[in-house]
Amino acid sequence: MPDAMSEQLQQDMVCEGLLECFHGLKQLDRECFQALVEADEALTIDELADAVGRERSTAYRSVQRLLQAGFLQKEQVNYEQGGYYHVYEPTDPERIAADMQRLLNDWYAKMGQLIQEFESKYDRDAPTAPSLDG
């Protein structure tokens, strides 16, 4: 993905690119998320690893990134004889979109502040503070 914002704006983007843009997620993370979206029910790590054709540990790391970004929900399922396992399913898309909108708004406010600082710092017509060397 291009580094400069001007390059990013010229690039064709798809909605899945938001996963990378907002959260720095990887192609495998997109694949795991898509597999969970397409599944009829919540999946275990082993089932997800099979769905994306990766090792269990690789799928687990991807799931951890997706959980941290808020794209997945984790549920504990208990065995009757004791013990448990976890299953994963996608978070509601409306909630994900609201979180990304909040991030975008925060970023926009921060960029606006930095632009104002830039303008103030480099404005040739603005009065400069008197020097103490004077």
N, C-alpha and C positions, 0 to 999 in steps of 0.2 A: 504494500500500500504506500502511496506517495507520502512524503513527510510534510511538505508545504501545504497549507490550506488551499492556496490557489490551485495547486495540482489536484487536490482532492475534489474540489468543486468542478473541475473539468472532467473528472473521471465519471463514467457511468456507474451508478451504484444501484444495488438492489436491497430490499429490506433486510435480507439476511446479513448484509454487510454491517448493519448496525451492531451486531454481536461483536464484531472485531473493532469497529470504530469506538463504541462506547466503553467496552470492557476489555479490549485487548485479547479477546478469545481467538482460538485457532481454528483451522479448518476442521480438525477432528472434533472440536467442541460443537461446531455447527452440525456435523454429521450425527453426533450423539443426541443433540437436541432434536434434530429432525426425526431420528429413529424413535425417540420417546413420544414425539407428537403423533407419529403415525401408528404407534402401538395401540392395541385395543384396551390395554390395562397397564398399570404401573409395572416396571421391569426391575429385576435385580441387576446387580453389576454384571453377573455372569451372562444373563440374557442380553444385556446391552452390548457387552463385549462381542458376543456372537453376532448380533445384528449389524455391528459396524466392522466386523472382521479384525478385531484387535485383541491383544492380550488383556487379561483381567486388570492388571495393574495400570495399564495405559488408559483403559476405560474409566477406572477409578479416579485417576488424576483429572481426567476431563470432567467427570461428574463433580469433583470437588470445586473446580473452577466455575462450573455452571451454578452450583449451589451458592458459592460466594457472590456471584453476580446477581443472584435472585431469580434465575431462570428455571430452577427446579425446586420441587418439594420432596422431602424425604419422609417416609413413614416407616415406623417399626412394626413388623408383623411378628407376633409371638407364637411359638410352637406350644401345643397343649402339654407336651411332656417336659417343657422347659427350653430355654434358649430362644433366640430370635434372629431375624434377618431384616434387612432394609430393602424397600422398593422405592423407586423414583418415578416421578411424573412431572410434566411441565407445569410451571406456574401459569395462572390465568393470563392470557395475552393482554388483557386490559390493564392488569396490574404491572406487567412488564413495561408496557407502553407508557403508563403514568410515571414509572420510575425513570425511564429514559427521558421523558419530557422534563421531569424535575432536574435531572442531570444537565440537560441542554440549557434550561433556564439559568441554572447556577453558573454554567460555563459562560453563557452569554453575558451575564451580569459581571463576571470577573473580567472578561475580555473588554467590556465597556469601561470598566475602571482602569484597566491597564492602558487603554487608548487615551483616556483623559490624562493619565500620568505622563504618557509620552508627549502629548500635546503641550502640557504645562512645562515639561522639562526642556523641550526643544523649541518653544515659541520665541522667536527673536524679538518680538515686540513686547514681550512681558517684562516688567521691571525685574531686575536682578537684585538680590540681597546685597547690602553693602559689605565690603570686605573688611575683615578685622585687621588686616595688615596696614590699612589706611593712611 
